[in-house]
Amino acid sequence: MTRSRSLAVFVCGVAVGALGVTMLLQLFGDHIHALAARGSQAQVEESLKIGLPIEGLRAKDILDTFDQRRESDRAHEATDIMAPRGTPVHAVHDGTIRKLFTSRPGGLTIYQFDSSDTYCFYYAHLDRYEKGLAEGQSVQQGAIIGYVGSSGNASPAAPHLHFAIVRLDPEKHWWDGTPINPYPLLIHAQESAK
């Protein structure tokens, strides 16, 4: 009698648990699917190894602002790294400077492709470029390419580096690629630099 009652309680518990999981999946399915998709994307980018854009960064200096909303409710799709104005900005990978550009939102910017033209690294809100930096120039990881500032729509009171990574599309349009969250890659680079 006790055994059959225990079995009945166990079966009821499993049924209630399964019902609860089903209800949670129905309520949060889209969110869970989005998280799973981001996780699988992060695994794809796991092979990408980058250096630090600012020397001596500590983990607490690197904030995950990729999903933060900005004006017009657009996703940020980058990591902001606060640093004093004039702090040197380093190339995070070997590659080529594809475009030097000034825009209203990004201010003084650099678009750098990696050597395989798979990724574009975007550095924005710069104060100035490194002297002699030019489009088409090859750069090595660690080379100084610019200096932290607050150009564009950045607050003059909060100089920082806006750093983004895009997986390029077949046409190599940096404005039309797939945004990659730089945060886990920067944390890995920071841990490797210790």
Summary of the structure (lengths in Angstrom):
residues: 194
radius of gyration: 22.4
end to end distance: 63.6
largest distance: 87.3
contacts: 575
relative contact order: 0.18
helix: 35%
strand: 29%
